[in-house]
Amino acid sequence: MCITFMSTISKKLGDNIARIREAKGMSQGDICRITGMDRGYISRVENGSKNPTISNLEKIAKALDVNPDELLK
């Protein structure tokens, strides 16, 4: 049950990041340039296979110009 819950959260987080990024007309490369993160990492976060650290979540939110909690809704 815990694994399913965490994978659901990871998928929702990734979907939100991708949705907001696309709505702002940004590419994964744009996020990488702003945050200094690897494109593969951003891709894995967006597809739910990687959970970002709190620090990286804050960097991604800042790059998207949203509050971090917006990524978790």
PyMOL commands that set and color helices and strands:
alter all, ss='L'
color gray80, all
select helices_A, chain A and resi 2-23+28-35+39-46+54-64+68-72
alter helices_A, ss='H'
color red, helices_A
deselect
rebuild
show_as cartoon
